[in-house]
Amino acid sequence: MRRFFALLLSLSLLSPSLSFAQTVARPSLWHVRGANADVYLLGSVHILPPGVQWRSKPIRDAIARADVFVFEVPQDAEALARLQEMIAAKGMLPPGQTLRDLLSPSARADFDAVLASSGLAASAVERSRPWLAGLQLLFAQIAKHNFAVENGVDAQLAAHAMKAGKPLRYLESVEQQFAVLAPEDRALEMEQFEAGLKDLKDIAGQVQPMVDAWAAGDQKRLDQLINGDLERFPAARKALLEDRNRAWLPQISAMLKEKGTFLVTVGAGHLTGSQGLPALLRKAGHKVDGP
């Protein structure tokens, strides 16, 4: 289930919010310098409650300078409609199968407990594939902690850019991001779902440390929480973070050859550690200022 928690920091399509004590955040910001362009890299958390003050002076300055705002994926009505189409096409079990029937006997008690604590009826998830059921249960739990899509960093910056008439760009399509959500290995999918049922009983305890590390700009701790927890799932880590970072690297390098200033906002998990975008950009020979 840590795979799903990592998605909250690395994906943009779904953005529930979790209340937490700290209301003044100082997220890390990187500055990449090109011959004619500047790129700022900001790590996003998509689950923020109202009132979190994350626009530090360096971030405010980057927003003011930005000519182009870059995000992971579109979140407009057309993109969300396409996402719903793909969930309908690939999120359901074959006729005659139910999720409970697929569970091992030892996992059924955990499943029932999580259903009860989430407030969802069994009928809401019984026909869902494990990956979708996991997200439904996760988001139902998080909704108890002050659900608000518009409070996410991405949503706020996108609204600012549109109001200011600034162009928006995206690093990947809805289809590409959906492929990360819906794994092809059905056995691994079920194994991870069953393993994650116990974690779903304590959402705040799972997500809170990640949000706190992001708010404090503690990249070492954030890397430990995200990459460390994905050590048990190397294939998931590769698909969720490493492959996508490598696909985004040439796009950011191309921006550095243009003229202007770009503010690139991606999930915070994409910016940490030796395989994070800042490290990859430095390895590619770019000058990167930041933590």
N, C-alpha and C positions, 0 to 999 in steps of 0.2 A: 504493500500500500504506500510505502514511501515513494514509489514511482508516481502515484497520483499526487502526493504532496509536492513533489518536485515540479509537477505540471503547473501547480499554482504559481510557481516562480518562473516557469520557463515557457508557458503557453499563454496566449492572449484571447482565445475564443470564448472562454467562460470566466467570469470574474466576480464570484461572490466575495463578501467582505467579512472579516473576523475582527471583533473588538479586541483591543489590547491596551495595556496601561499607558505605554509611552505615546505622547501626542506630538512631540517635537522630534522629527527624524532628520538625520544628516546622512543621506545615502551617498555612496561613493560616486564620483564623476571622473571620467577619463577624457583627456584632450589629445587627439591625434592630429599631428601637423603634416600637411602636404605642401607641395610647391605653391599651389594657388588656392588650396581649400583647407578648411578645418573641419574635423569631425569630433563631436562630443558623444561619448558613450554613457548612457544612464541606465542603470539596472532598475527594473520595475518590479513591484509587487502588485498583483491584480486583486488584492483582497482587503483593501484598506477600509476602515470605518470612517465616518465623517469626522472632520476636525483635525486630522493628522496633518501637521505642518511639515511637509517634506521639501519645500522650495527654499533651500538654503541660498545664500548670496551667490555662490558659484553656479548653482543650478539656475537661478533667476537670470544671471548674466548670460548663460548659455542659451536660455530660451529667448532672451532679447536679441541675441546675435543671430539666431538660426534663420536661414533662408528657406530651408527644407526640413520637414519633420518626417522621420523614417520610423516605421513600426514593423513588427513581425508580420502581421497579416491584416487584411481589411476587416473592419467590424461594422460595416454599414448594413443596411437592411438587406441588400442583395446578397452579401456574404453570409449573413445569418440564415437567410432563406435557403441558400445552397447547403449550409451545414445541416439544417433540418432535413433536407432531402437525403443527404448521405447517411444521417443517423437512421432514418426510416429504411434505407436500403441495406445498411450493414450493421445496424445495432440490435437487430432482433434475432432470437433463436429460431431454428427451423420449426415448422408446424409440428405439434406433438411433444416438443421439448419444453421443460420449464427449468428455471435456474435452480430451484430447490432440488429437483430430481437429479441434477448434475453434481450437486454437492456431496462430498464424502459424509458419512454419518457423523464423524467427529466435528465437522464444520457447521452442521445444521443448528446446533444450539447457539453458536456465535452469530450466525445469520439471523436467527429469530430475535436475539438480544439487540442487535444493531437495528433491525427493522423497528422494534419497539421504541428504541431511544430516538430514532430519526423522525418518528411520527408518520412515516410512509406506510401505506397499506401494502400488503404482500402483492396485490394485483398490479401495483405500480411498477414492479421490477421483475415479476415472475417470468415475463417473456423477453427480458433484456439479456443480451450477451453479458458475460461477466465484466468486461471493461466498462460498458455503459452503466450497468447496475452499480459498479463501484463508484462511478462519478455521481450517479443519482443519490446514492446514500451519503457520499461525502458532502455534496452540496446541500442536501437536506439538513445535515448536522451543522454545517457552517451557517446556514440561513438563520439558525437560532441565535447567532452572534451578530445580528445587525446587517442583514443583506443589503447591499447597495452597489450596483454595477458602476454607477457614475463616479464613485469615489476612487477607483483605480487610477494609478499614475498614467497609464496609457489613455484611458478615457478622458482624463482632465487635459492632457497635452493635445490630444486630437481635437477636442472641443476648442481649445485655445487657438490652435493652428487654423482651423476652419473659420473661426470668428475673425482672425487676423488676415484671412485670405492667403495663407501660406500653402504651398503645395505639399501634398503628402505622398510618400512612397512606401512600398512594402517589400520585405525581404523574401517572402514566400507567399504562395497562394493558399486559399482555404483548403484545397484538395491536398496540398503537401502537408499542411499541419494536421489534417484529419488522419492522414496515413500514420502519423505518430500516435494518435489517440487509439486507433483500432488495430491491434497487433494481429498478424496472420497466424501465429503459433497458438492454436487453441488450447493445447495442453498447458503451455506456460501461462497463458491467460487465466485459466482456472486455478492453477497453482498460486499465482500471485494474488488473485482475488481471495482465495481462502486464507492465505497468510495474512492478508491485510484486514480481515474482519476484526481481529483483536485490536488493531490500531484505531479502527473507526470508533471505538468506544471512548477515545480520549483525543478528539480533534484538536482542542485547544492546546493540549500538551505536545502535540506533534507539530502544529503550525507555528505556535507562539515563538519558539526559539529561532526559527528561520526569519520571522518578521522582525524580531528584536535585533538579530545580527545585521539585517539589512538596514534597519533604522539607525544603528550605531556606526554604520560603515565598516563593520568588522568583516573584512573579506576572508580572512583566515578561518574564522568560525563559520561563516556562510559556506565556504568551500567544504569544510568538514561535514556540515550538516547535509549538504546536497550530494556532493560526490562521494563522501564517505558512506552514506546510506545506500547509494547506488552501486557500491562495490560488489554487493551480493547479486546484482543484476547487470553484468557488463553489457549484455546485448541492449538492455533498456537504456543504459547510460549512453551507449554509442548512438542509438537512434534519437534519444531525447536531446542530447547536448552536443556530443562531439561531431557527428555527421552534419548537423545543422550549422554549427559554428564554421566548419570548413566550407560549407556551401555559401555562407554569408561573407566569408573573408574576401573573396575576389570582388564582391559587390561593394564592400566598403573601400577596398583598395581603388576601385574605379571612381568612387566619389572623390577620393583624394587627388585625382587627376583633373577634376572639374574645378570650377570657380565658385566660391561661396562657402557658406557654413551650414553644416548638417548636424542635426540633433537626432541621434539614433537611440531609440528607447526599446530595449528588449528585456526579457525576463532576467532577473538578477543572477540566476544560475548560469547564464551564458557568459558571464564576465569574470568568474572566479577560477582560480587554479591554473595549472600549466596548459590546459586545453581551452581556457577561456579566450574570448576574443582579444582582450588586451595583450595577453601573452602571445597569441598567434600573430597579431599585428607586429609586435616587437621582433618575433622570429623572422617575419617577412621583411624586416629592415625599416619599418616605419618608426618614427619618433612618437612615443606615447608617454604623456605626462599623467600621473595619477598614482593612486595607492599601490 
